[in-house]
């Protein structure tokens, strides 16, 4: 994969999407890469959509327009589907299979799509996609929220980035608080193992 990448990340408030964005950005910078990142929409409330970007390789702006992202990281399945319009044709998707039902679903006004429908939608745009049970992986590691690190581990193991899992291990050790270090290192390895 080229060292020039546009990565779109999406999830819901309270999942740690912005923490994952920061970890990925700082890890890339530690590898000597030129990185810009930004937040598209803030989390107005817990459970609201959170979208961010990481651009590697000499971009001047963190903005990603529709159809421009090389990689889509979806920390929640429905948000993967909703964010699919940002992905370039032939891009790559790494997504959670898990849902955090939005208020409309909780109130019975809307229905969640089946994960197979989301996979079918992704397959129309993406060249390759990986779907991982992030909540379960996080629980196995010791904290549900660490599922985000599992997804980053999978991304680093995919060969899509100009660095691999070892760089992310170093990033986790350097940039995450010591109280969550071991849990996130375990999650990272689960993500790596899911791709290999």
Z-matrix of the N, CA and C atoms (Angstrom, degrees):
N
C 1 1.466
C 2 1.525 1 108.52
N 3 1.305 2 115.82 1 144.62
C 4 1.461 3 122.29 2 177.23
C 5 1.518 4 110.28 3 -61.32
N 6 1.339 5 115.59 4 153.17
C 7 1.461 6 119.41 5 175.84
C 8 1.521 7 111.31 6 -76.92
N 9 1.331 8 117.45 7 -6.32
C 10 1.465 9 121.04 8 179.68
C 11 1.520 10 108.19 9 -100.94
N 12 1.314 11 116.71 10 107.30
C 13 1.462 12 122.12 11 -172.23
C 14 1.509 13 111.93 12 -133.93
N 15 1.331 14 114.81 13 147.22
C 16 1.460 15 121.54 14 172.00
C 17 1.528 16 107.17 15 -119.05
N 18 1.322 17 115.87 16 119.19
C 19 1.461 18 121.70 17 -176.29
C 20 1.522 19 108.78 18 -116.83
N 21 1.315 20 115.04 19 126.45
C 22 1.463 21 122.27 20 178.06
C 23 1.524 22 107.49 21 -107.05
N 24 1.330 23 117.16 22 128.15
C 25 1.462 24 123.12 23 -179.47
C 26 1.517 25 109.22 24 -117.37
N 27 1.318 26 116.78 25 136.97
C 28 1.459 27 119.93 26 179.91
C 29 1.520 28 111.14 27 -144.48
N 30 1.318 29 114.51 28 145.47
C 31 1.460 30 121.90 29 178.26
C 32 1.509 31 108.55 30 -166.54
N 33 1.313 32 115.60 31 -158.59
C 34 1.461 33 119.76 32 177.61
C 35 1.515 34 109.39 33 -123.18
N 36 1.323 35 115.23 34 158.00
C 37 1.452 36 121.12 35 -178.67
C 38 1.518 37 112.16 36 -56.51
N 39 1.323 38 115.52 37 136.68
C 40 1.453 39 120.99 38 179.51
C 41 1.514 40 113.76 39 95.64
N 42 1.332 41 117.23 40 -9.19
C 43 1.465 42 120.53 41 -179.83
C 44 1.516 43 113.64 42 -84.87
N 45 1.305 44 117.93 43 -22.86
C 46 1.459 45 120.48 44 -176.41
C 47 1.518 46 113.64 45 96.41
N 48 1.326 47 117.19 46 23.91
C 49 1.464 48 121.05 47 -179.78
C 50 1.529 49 111.02 48 -60.32
N 51 1.322 50 117.12 49 -42.27
C 52 1.464 51 119.64 50 -178.86
C 53 1.524 52 111.37 51 -71.20
N 54 1.320 53 117.97 52 -33.08
C 55 1.467 54 120.88 53 174.86
C 56 1.522 55 109.30 54 -63.50
N 57 1.329 56 117.12 55 -43.18
C 58 1.465 57 121.22 56 177.86
C 59 1.530 58 110.70 57 -63.23
N 60 1.324 59 116.67 58 -39.39
C 61 1.467 60 120.86 59 178.39
C 62 1.524 61 110.43 60 -61.41
N 63 1.317 62 116.16 61 -46.01
C 64 1.459 63 121.08 62 179.69
C 65 1.518 64 111.14 63 -63.76
N 66 1.331 65 117.11 64 -43.37
C 67 1.462 66 120.96 65 179.52
C 68 1.526 67 110.69 66 -62.22
N 69 1.317 68 117.65 67 -45.18
C 70 1.464 69 120.71 68 179.24
C 71 1.529 70 110.89 69 -63.62
N 72 1.323 71 117.07 70 -43.64
C 73 1.472 72 121.23 71 -179.91
C 74 1.517 73 111.56 72 -62.39
N 75 1.319 74 116.34 73 -47.47
C 76 1.468 75 119.87 74 -178.22
C 77 1.529 76 111.47 75 -67.06
N 78 1.324 77 116.49 76 -36.67
C 79 1.460 78 119.92 77 177.65
C 80 1.523 79 110.15 78 -63.40
N 81 1.328 80 117.14 79 -43.79
C 82 1.466 81 120.88 80 178.05
C 83 1.528 82 110.81 81 -62.68
N 84 1.321 83 117.39 82 -41.73
C 85 1.471 84 120.30 83 178.80
C 86 1.520 85 111.25 84 -63.39
N 87 1.338 86 116.99 85 -38.20
C 88 1.461 87 120.73 86 178.26
C 89 1.527 88 111.75 87 -63.18
N 90 1.327 89 116.58 88 -22.05
C 91 1.469 90 121.09 89 177.35
C 92 1.524 91 111.90 90 -87.56
N 93 1.336 92 116.60 91 7.17
C 94 1.454 93 121.45 92 178.07
C 95 1.516 94 114.04 93 81.27
N 96 1.325 95 116.55 94 15.81
C 97 1.462 96 120.50 95 -178.81
C 98 1.519 97 111.07 96 -90.33
N 99 1.310 98 115.59 97 148.98
C 100 1.462 99 122.33 98 176.15
C 101 1.525 100 107.53 99 -80.84
N 102 1.338 101 116.94 100 119.78
C 103 1.461 102 121.69 101 -172.79
C 104 1.525 103 110.38 102 -130.41
N 105 1.329 104 115.88 103 136.79
C 106 1.466 105 121.37 104 165.42
C 107 1.525 106 106.53 105 -127.10
N 108 1.312 107 115.45 106 145.24
C 109 1.463 108 118.25 107 177.17
C 110 1.511 109 109.09 108 -144.64
N 111 1.309 110 114.79 109 159.31
C 112 1.454 111 119.33 110 -178.99
C 113 1.506 112 111.49 111 -160.70
N 114 1.307 113 113.87 112 167.27
C 115 1.463 114 122.12 113 178.51
C 116 1.520 115 107.48 114 -107.54
N 117 1.321 116 116.53 115 126.96
C 118 1.465 117 120.02 116 179.99
C 119 1.529 118 110.07 117 -81.91
N 120 1.324 119 116.04 118 -52.33
C 121 1.464 120 120.80 119 177.68
C 122 1.516 121 108.12 120 -129.88
N 123 1.311 122 116.17 121 134.27
C 124 1.449 123 120.25 122 176.49
C 125 1.507 124 110.86 123 -79.94
N 126 1.321 125 115.79 124 166.41
C 127 1.456 126 118.17 125 178.13
C 128 1.516 127 108.14 126 -87.27
N 129 1.304 128 115.23 127 101.96
C 130 1.457 129 121.05 128 -179.82
C 131 1.527 130 109.99 129 -63.87
N 132 1.308 131 115.49 130 -30.59
C 133 1.464 132 120.13 131 179.05
C 134 1.511 133 108.09 132 -156.49
N 135 1.301 134 115.57 133 159.50
C 136 1.462 135 119.54 134 176.83
C 137 1.528 136 108.31 135 -59.09
N 138 1.315 137 116.11 136 128.66
C 139 1.462 138 120.34 137 -177.54
C 140 1.513 139 113.46 138 96.57
N 141 1.344 140 118.15 139 -12.01
C 142 1.460 141 120.60 140 177.14
C 143 1.519 142 110.74 141 -78.05
N 144 1.328 143 116.98 142 162.78
C 145 1.456 144 121.47 143 -177.87
C 146 1.528 145 110.96 144 -65.51
N 147 1.324 146 115.64 145 140.34
C 148 1.462 147 123.04 146 173.84
C 149 1.523 148 107.15 147 -127.81
N 150 1.321 149 116.55 148 125.25
C 151 1.457 150 122.31 149 -179.45
C 152 1.520 151 108.82 150 -128.56
N 153 1.324 152 115.94 151 137.78
C 154 1.453 153 120.04 152 178.68
C 155 1.524 154 109.60 153 -146.95
N 156 1.329 155 115.76 154 170.77
C 157 1.457 156 121.32 155 -177.86
C 158 1.519 157 110.25 156 -135.08
N 159 1.312 158 115.01 157 149.94
C 160 1.463 159 123.22 158 169.38
C 161 1.525 160 105.81 159 -133.92
N 162 1.320 161 116.45 160 120.14
C 163 1.459 162 121.05 161 178.80
C 164 1.523 163 108.35 162 -116.82
N 165 1.315 164 115.88 163 127.12
C 166 1.456 165 123.11 164 -174.70
C 167 1.519 166 109.24 165 -116.09
N 168 1.342 167 115.55 166 132.50
C 169 1.461 168 118.42 167 170.49
C 170 1.508 169 117.44 168 109.12
N 171 1.315 170 119.03 169 26.51
C 172 1.452 171 119.95 170 171.44
C 173 1.510 172 116.26 171 101.90
N 174 1.298 173 117.83 172 29.27
C 175 1.466 174 121.75 173 175.59
C 176 1.523 175 109.39 174 -82.78
N 177 1.331 176 115.96 175 151.62
C 178 1.462 177 120.38 176 -178.60
C 179 1.524 178 112.88 177 -96.61
N 180 1.317 179 116.85 178 -15.89
C 181 1.462 180 121.10 179 -177.14
C 182 1.518 181 108.90 180 -137.62
N 183 1.337 182 117.66 181 148.66
C 184 1.462 183 119.70 182 176.89
C 185 1.532 184 113.44 183 -81.72
N 186 1.309 185 116.96 184 1.61
C 187 1.469 186 119.96 185 -175.63
C 188 1.526 187 111.35 186 -73.71
N 189 1.319 188 115.24 187 139.91
C 190 1.458 189 122.96 188 171.75
C 191 1.524 190 106.58 189 -124.98
N 192 1.320 191 115.94 190 124.03
C 193 1.459 192 120.79 191 178.24
C 194 1.535 193 109.39 192 -88.42
N 195 1.311 194 115.82 193 168.81
C 196 1.458 195 119.80 194 177.73
C 197 1.529 196 110.38 195 -56.97
N 198 1.329 197 115.67 196 136.10
C 199 1.450 198 121.68 197 177.61
C 200 1.511 199 115.31 198 77.17
N 201 1.338 200 118.67 199 14.97
C 202 1.463 201 121.05 200 -176.70
C 203 1.530 202 115.24 201 -110.31
N 204 1.305 203 119.95 202 -19.30
C 205 1.466 204 120.96 203 -174.01
C 206 1.528 205 110.83 204 -71.30
N 207 1.312 206 115.69 205 134.07
C 208 1.461 207 121.48 206 174.84
C 209 1.525 208 110.58 207 -78.95
N 210 1.341 209 115.23 208 -32.76
C 211 1.465 210 121.40 209 -176.89
C 212 1.519 211 108.35 210 -136.41
N 213 1.324 212 115.78 211 136.26
C 214 1.462 213 122.06 212 172.86
C 215 1.524 214 107.60 213 -115.27
N 216 1.329 215 115.93 214 123.93
C 217 1.465 216 121.86 215 173.83
C 218 1.516 217 107.86 216 -106.91
N 219 1.312 218 117.00 217 114.61
C 220 1.459 219 121.56 218 -178.82
C 221 1.522 220 110.46 219 -109.73
N 222 1.316 221 116.32 220 112.10
C 223 1.464 222 121.05 221 -179.74
C 224 1.525 223 112.08 222 -83.90
N 225 1.332 224 115.96 223 -3.51
C 226 1.464 225 122.52 224 177.79
C 227 1.527 226 106.61 225 -148.12
N 228 1.321 227 117.50 226 135.87
C 229 1.467 228 121.63 227 -169.47
C 230 1.527 229 114.05 228 -61.45
N 231 1.325 230 117.85 229 -46.42
C 232 1.461 231 120.03 230 -179.20
C 233 1.526 232 110.93 231 -64.00
N 234 1.332 233 117.45 232 -38.30
C 235 1.467 234 120.20 233 178.70
C 236 1.527 235 111.16 234 -68.43
N 237 1.329 236 117.42 235 -28.59
C 238 1.470 237 119.46 236 172.39
C 239 1.524 238 109.37 237 -59.83
N 240 1.325 239 116.19 238 -48.37
C 241 1.464 240 120.40 239 179.50
C 242 1.529 241 111.11 240 -62.74
N 243 1.321 242 116.55 241 -45.12
C 244 1.469 243 120.44 242 -178.61
C 245 1.526 244 112.12 243 -65.17
N 246 1.326 245 117.11 244 -30.00
C 247 1.465 246 120.64 245 -178.00
C 248 1.513 247 114.26 246 -92.05
N 249 1.324 248 116.94 247 1.00
C 250 1.458 249 121.65 248 -173.96
C 251 1.529 250 112.59 249 -60.32
N 252 1.324 251 117.70 250 -26.98
C 253 1.468 252 119.59 251 -179.19
C 254 1.531 253 112.55 252 -66.37
N 255 1.337 254 117.58 253 -15.02
C 256 1.468 255 119.95 254 176.05
C 257 1.525 256 111.99 255 -79.36
N 258 1.331 257 118.08 256 -20.93
C 259 1.459 258 121.81 257 -174.32
C 260 1.524 259 111.36 258 -76.36
N 261 1.331 260 115.45 259 135.06
C 262 1.466 261 120.27 260 173.84
C 263 1.526 262 109.22 261 -71.03
N 264 1.316 263 116.08 262 147.67
C 265 1.460 264 120.09 263 174.97
C 266 1.522 265 108.28 264 -57.84
N 267 1.331 266 116.21 265 129.14
C 268 1.455 267 120.63 266 -177.91
C 269 1.511 268 113.92 267 85.82
N 270 1.330 269 117.24 268 9.33
C 271 1.462 270 121.57 269 178.00
C 272 1.526 271 111.35 270 -77.08
N 273 1.320 272 115.21 271 -167.84
C 274 1.462 273 121.91 272 -175.45
C 275 1.522 274 110.03 273 -127.69
N 276 1.329 275 115.53 274 143.85
C 277 1.461 276 121.38 275 -179.79
C 278 1.521 277 109.21 276 -126.61
N 279 1.322 278 115.73 277 133.90
C 280 1.459 279 122.93 278 166.66
C 281 1.515 280 105.28 279 -123.73
N 282 1.330 281 116.76 280 122.11
C 283 1.458 282 120.07 281 -171.42
C 284 1.512 283 112.43 282 -140.44
N 285 1.301 284 113.80 283 152.75
C 286 1.458 285 121.56 284 169.05
C 287 1.523 286 109.04 285 -73.79
N 288 1.312 287 115.94 286 150.21
C 289 1.466 288 121.00 287 171.56
C 290 1.521 289 110.93 288 -91.98
N 291 1.338 290 116.20 289 -3.16
C 292 1.463 291 121.66 290 -172.90
C 293 1.520 292 111.93 291 -91.43
N 294 1.329 293 114.53 292 150.42
C 295 1.462 294 122.20 293 177.77
C 296 1.521 295 110.46 294 -112.14
N 297 1.326 296 115.52 295 145.30
C 298 1.463 297 123.37 296 165.94
C 299 1.527 298 103.52 297 -118.14
N 300 1.324 299 117.94 298 96.47
C 301 1.462 300 120.19 299 -171.88
C 302 1.531 301 112.84 300 -56.42
N 303 1.335 302 116.96 301 130.41
C 304 1.463 303 120.45 302 176.60
C 305 1.524 304 110.37 303 -71.70
N 306 1.344 305 116.62 304 166.32
C 307 1.466 306 119.93 305 -177.73
C 308 1.523 307 114.06 306 -53.72
N 309 1.331 308 118.27 307 -38.52
C 310 1.463 309 120.49 308 -179.42
C 311 1.520 310 112.83 309 -60.76
N 312 1.319 311 116.02 310 -35.08
C 313 1.465 312 120.79 311 177.18
C 314 1.522 313 109.64 312 -72.13
N 315 1.330 314 115.86 313 -44.49
C 316 1.469 315 120.34 314 179.75
C 317 1.524 316 112.25 315 -61.72
N 318 1.341 317 116.83 316 -29.12
C 319 1.462 318 121.05 317 -179.72
C 320 1.523 319 112.26 318 -91.13
N 321 1.349 320 117.02 319 -0.62
C 322 1.456 321 120.71 320 177.67
C 323 1.513 322 115.13 321 81.61
N 324 1.341 323 118.02 322 9.46
C 325 1.467 324 120.87 323 -179.49
C 326 1.527 325 112.39 324 -87.25
N 327 1.325 326 116.60 325 -21.33
C 328 1.463 327 121.23 326 -177.28
C 329 1.519 328 108.98 327 -133.61
N 330 1.325 329 115.64 328 163.39
C 331 1.467 330 121.68 329 176.67
C 332 1.523 331 109.18 330 -121.49
N 333 1.312 332 116.12 331 144.74
C 334 1.457 333 120.49 332 174.71
C 335 1.527 334 109.32 333 -77.97
N 336 1.328 335 117.23 334 142.98
C 337 1.459 336 118.68 335 173.58
C 338 1.533 337 109.38 336 -72.37
N 339 1.301 338 116.58 337 158.14
C 340 1.466 339 120.92 338 174.53
C 341 1.525 340 109.03 339 -72.06
N 342 1.317 341 117.13 340 149.01
C 343 1.462 342 120.19 341 179.32
C 344 1.530 343 111.11 342 -59.87
N 345 1.325 344 117.26 343 -32.21
C 346 1.470 345 119.53 344 177.24
C 347 1.525 346 111.67 345 -65.29
N 348 1.328 347 117.46 346 -33.42
C 349 1.467 348 120.79 347 176.33
C 350 1.529 349 110.50 348 -68.36
N 351 1.326 350 116.19 349 -37.73
C 352 1.470 351 119.63 350 177.09
C 353 1.521 352 109.73 351 -65.49
N 354 1.325 353 116.64 352 -44.67
C 355 1.469 354 120.09 353 178.35
C 356 1.525 355 111.16 354 -60.59
N 357 1.316 356 116.85 355 -39.46
C 358 1.470 357 120.43 356 178.68
C 359 1.523 358 110.90 357 -64.67
N 360 1.325 359 117.19 358 -41.57
C 361 1.461 360 120.81 359 177.25
C 362 1.519 361 112.07 360 -63.38
N 363 1.320 362 115.93 361 -42.66
C 364 1.464 363 120.85 362 178.77
C 365 1.522 364 110.57 363 -63.07
N 366 1.336 365 117.16 364 -40.32
C 367 1.474 366 120.81 365 -176.16
C 368 1.530 367 112.25 366 -64.70
N 369 1.322 368 117.81 367 -19.96
C 370 1.466 369 120.79 368 178.18
C 371 1.525 370 112.12 369 -75.47
N 372 1.330 371 117.01 370 -19.06
C 373 1.461 372 121.09 371 -176.92
C 374 1.525 373 111.78 372 -114.85
N 375 1.322 374 117.12 373 -43.54
C 376 1.462 375 122.11 374 -171.40
C 377 1.521 376 112.11 375 -82.86
N 378 1.319 377 115.55 376 143.98
C 379 1.458 378 121.31 377 172.82
C 380 1.528 379 110.01 378 -73.54
N 381 1.340 380 115.79 379 -36.39
C 382 1.464 381 121.18 380 179.09
C 383 1.528 382 107.61 381 -150.44
N 384 1.324 383 114.94 382 146.19
C 385 1.466 384 120.21 383 179.30
C 386 1.519 385 109.77 384 -142.89
N 387 1.317 386 114.41 385 143.55
C 388 1.458 387 122.23 386 174.99
C 389 1.522 388 107.49 387 -121.86
N 390 1.322 389 117.22 388 133.37
C 391 1.460 390 122.49 389 178.09
C 392 1.523 391 108.22 390 -120.77
N 393 1.339 392 115.43 391 124.86
C 394 1.462 393 121.29 392 -174.22
C 395 1.530 394 111.10 393 -126.08
N 396 1.331 395 117.57 394 143.66
C 397 1.469 396 121.25 395 177.06
C 398 1.535 397 110.43 396 -80.03
N 399 1.308 398 116.71 397 80.05
C 400 1.470 399 121.29 398 -171.16
C 401 1.523 400 113.51 399 -61.78
N 402 1.330 401 117.97 400 -39.19
C 403 1.466 402 118.45 401 -179.66
C 404 1.525 403 110.79 402 -62.55
N 405 1.316 404 116.88 403 -43.84
C 406 1.465 405 120.64 404 178.89
C 407 1.520 406 110.90 405 -65.75
N 408 1.314 407 117.22 406 -40.26
C 409 1.463 408 120.53 407 178.25
C 410 1.523 409 110.13 408 -64.22
N 411 1.327 410 116.64 409 -40.50
C 412 1.458 411 120.41 410 176.46
C 413 1.520 412 111.67 411 -62.76
N 414 1.338 413 116.49 412 -43.23
C 415 1.472 414 119.88 413 177.67
C 416 1.528 415 110.82 414 -61.29
N 417 1.325 416 116.69 415 -42.23
C 418 1.462 417 120.15 416 178.38
C 419 1.524 418 111.38 417 -61.31
N 420 1.326 419 116.12 418 -36.29
C 421 1.461 420 120.68 419 -179.82
C 422 1.523 421 112.16 420 -76.00
N 423 1.348 422 117.33 421 -24.38
C 424 1.460 423 120.34 422 178.52
C 425 1.511 424 115.52 423 125.68
N 426 1.342 425 118.58 424 -6.55
C 427 1.464 426 122.29 425 176.96
C 428 1.524 427 108.68 426 -161.16
N 429 1.325 428 116.73 427 127.56
C 430 1.462 429 121.36 428 -176.49
C 431 1.525 430 111.41 429 -53.16
N 432 1.336 431 117.20 430 -40.02
C 433 1.469 432 120.89 431 -175.90
C 434 1.531 433 111.95 432 -62.88
N 435 1.322 434 117.92 433 -22.83
C 436 1.463 435 119.64 434 -178.56
C 437 1.526 436 111.84 435 -72.78
N 438 1.330 437 117.59 436 -5.11
C 439 1.463 438 120.07 437 173.59
C 440 1.518 439 112.13 438 -56.65
N 441 1.330 440 117.11 439 -28.74
C 442 1.466 441 120.16 440 176.85
C 443 1.526 442 111.01 441 -62.50
N 444 1.329 443 115.86 442 -40.08
C 445 1.463 444 119.47 443 178.59
C 446 1.519 445 110.27 444 -67.71
N 447 1.344 446 117.01 445 -32.66
C 448 1.462 447 120.17 446 174.58
C 449 1.526 448 110.21 447 -60.67
N 450 1.329 449 117.37 448 -41.83
C 451 1.463 450 120.29 449 179.39
C 452 1.529 451 110.64 450 -65.91
N 453 1.335 452 117.28 451 -39.54
C 454 1.463 453 119.87 452 176.35
C 455 1.531 454 110.67 453 -65.12
N 456 1.330 455 116.88 454 -38.37
C 457 1.457 456 120.25 455 176.52
C 458 1.521 457 111.38 456 -61.55
N 459 1.333 458 115.89 457 -42.73
C 460 1.462 459 120.58 458 176.80
C 461 1.526 460 110.77 459 -61.73
N 462 1.328 461 116.85 460 -42.79
C 463 1.460 462 121.10 461 178.29
C 464 1.526 463 110.42 462 -59.41
N 465 1.324 464 116.83 463 -45.93
C 466 1.467 465 120.14 464 -179.33
C 467 1.524 466 112.03 465 -65.90
N 468 1.331 467 117.72 466 -31.28
C 469 1.464 468 121.56 467 179.09
C 470 1.525 469 112.68 468 -81.02
N 471 1.321 470 117.23 469 -13.44
C 472 1.469 471 121.06 470 -175.31
C 473 1.517 472 113.59 471 -73.53
N 474 1.316 473 117.67 472 -18.05
C 475 1.459 474 120.71 473 -175.59
C 476 1.517 475 113.87 474 84.33
N 477 1.331 476 117.36 475 4.56
C 478 1.460 477 120.97 476 -178.49
C 479 1.530 478 113.05 477 -80.52
N 480 1.324 479 117.02 478 -22.50
C 481 1.463 480 121.43 479 -177.49
C 482 1.520 481 110.29 480 -99.32
N 483 1.329 482 117.30 481 159.46
C 484 1.466 483 119.83 482 176.50
C 485 1.530 484 112.65 483 -80.27
N 486 1.326 485 117.67 484 17.50
C 487 1.463 486 123.10 485 173.31
C 488 1.522 487 107.64 486 -149.58
N 489 1.316 488 115.53 487 162.87
C 490 1.454 489 120.27 488 -174.86
C 491 1.510 490 113.71 489 -114.94
N 492 1.328 491 116.52 490 -165.63
C 493 1.467 492 121.46 491 -175.78
C 494 1.529 493 114.50 492 -59.61
N 495 1.328 494 117.71 493 -32.59
C 496 1.470 495 118.30 494 -178.53
C 497 1.527 496 111.04 495 -61.76
N 498 1.310 497 117.46 496 -38.96
C 499 1.471 498 120.32 497 177.79
C 500 1.520 499 110.34 498 -62.35
N 501 1.331 500 117.25 499 -39.41
C 502 1.462 501 120.09 500 178.83
C 503 1.524 502 110.83 501 -68.59
N 504 1.325 503 118.07 502 -39.04
C 505 1.469 504 120.48 503 175.51
C 506 1.521 505 110.28 504 -55.46
N 507 1.329 506 115.08 505 -46.81
C 508 1.465 507 120.03 506 178.86
C 509 1.526 508 110.75 507 -62.94
N 510 1.340 509 116.91 508 -40.25
C 511 1.459 510 121.09 509 178.13
C 512 1.520 511 112.14 510 -62.94
N 513 1.330 512 117.17 511 -43.48
C 514 1.464 513 120.93 512 178.04
C 515 1.525 514 109.78 513 -59.69
N 516 1.321 515 116.31 514 -46.24
C 517 1.479 516 120.18 515 -179.37
C 518 1.529 517 111.84 516 -63.27
N 519 1.311 518 115.76 517 -35.93
C 520 1.459 519 119.50 518 -175.35
C 521 1.533 520 113.73 519 -83.61
N 522 1.337 521 116.74 520 -36.67
C 523 1.454 522 119.06 521 -167.44
C 524 1.526 523 116.01 522 -109.57
N 525 1.323 524 119.08 523 -13.83
C 526 1.463 525 119.84 524 179.41
C 527 1.525 526 110.37 525 -98.41
N 528 1.333 527 117.77 526 150.23
C 529 1.465 528 120.67 527 179.64
C 530 1.530 529 111.40 528 -61.22
N 531 1.311 530 116.15 529 146.66
C 532 1.468 531 121.02 530 -176.65
C 533 1.526 532 112.35 531 -59.03
N 534 1.332 533 117.98 532 -30.49
C 535 1.465 534 119.96 533 -177.50
C 536 1.528 535 113.06 534 -67.74
N 537 1.338 536 118.23 535 -19.25
C 538 1.472 537 120.66 536 178.76
C 539 1.524 538 112.01 537 -114.89
N 540 1.311 539 116.82 538 8.45
C 541 1.460 540 121.46 539 -174.02
C 542 1.525 541 112.59 540 -61.60
N 543 1.322 542 117.77 541 -54.55
C 544 1.469 543 120.86 542 -174.47
C 545 1.529 544 111.62 543 -65.00
N 546 1.315 545 116.65 544 -40.20
C 547 1.467 546 120.19 545 178.55
C 548 1.531 547 110.21 546 -60.37
N 549 1.319 548 116.65 547 -44.21
C 550 1.459 549 120.27 548 -178.06
C 551 1.523 550 112.50 549 -71.41
N 552 1.318 551 117.42 550 -33.32
C 553 1.456 552 119.42 551 174.75
C 554 1.530 553 111.11 552 -65.72
N 555 1.337 554 116.70 553 -39.19
C 556 1.465 555 119.47 554 175.92
C 557 1.522 556 110.90 555 -64.51
N 558 1.330 557 116.82 556 -42.58
C 559 1.472 558 120.92 557 178.74
C 560 1.521 559 111.16 558 -62.03
N 561 1.320 560 116.09 559 -42.35
C 562 1.461 561 121.29 560 178.39
C 563 1.532 562 110.04 561 -55.72
N 564 1.324 563 116.30 562 -46.34
C 565 1.468 564 120.03 563 -178.34
C 566 1.524 565 111.66 564 -66.07
N 567 1.328 566 116.95 565 -35.70
C 568 1.466 567 119.79 566 176.28
C 569 1.533 568 110.45 567 -62.30
N 570 1.330 569 116.22 568 -40.95
C 571 1.470 570 120.09 569 178.33
C 572 1.511 571 112.06 570 -66.01
N 573 1.324 572 116.96 571 -43.08
C 574 1.458 573 121.43 572 176.70
C 575 1.525 574 110.47 573 -59.53
N 576 1.329 575 115.53 574 -45.59
C 577 1.460 576 120.50 575 -179.76
C 578 1.514 577 113.23 576 -63.96
N 579 1.326 578 117.42 577 -30.33
C 580 1.474 579 121.29 578 -178.87
C 581 1.529 580 111.27 579 -70.89
N 582 1.322 581 118.07 580 -24.58
C 583 1.467 582 122.24 581 -179.18
C 584 1.526 583 110.99 582 -91.33
N 585 1.319 584 116.11 583 -37.31
C 586 1.482 585 119.93 584 -175.45
C 587 1.497 586 112.64 585 -80.31
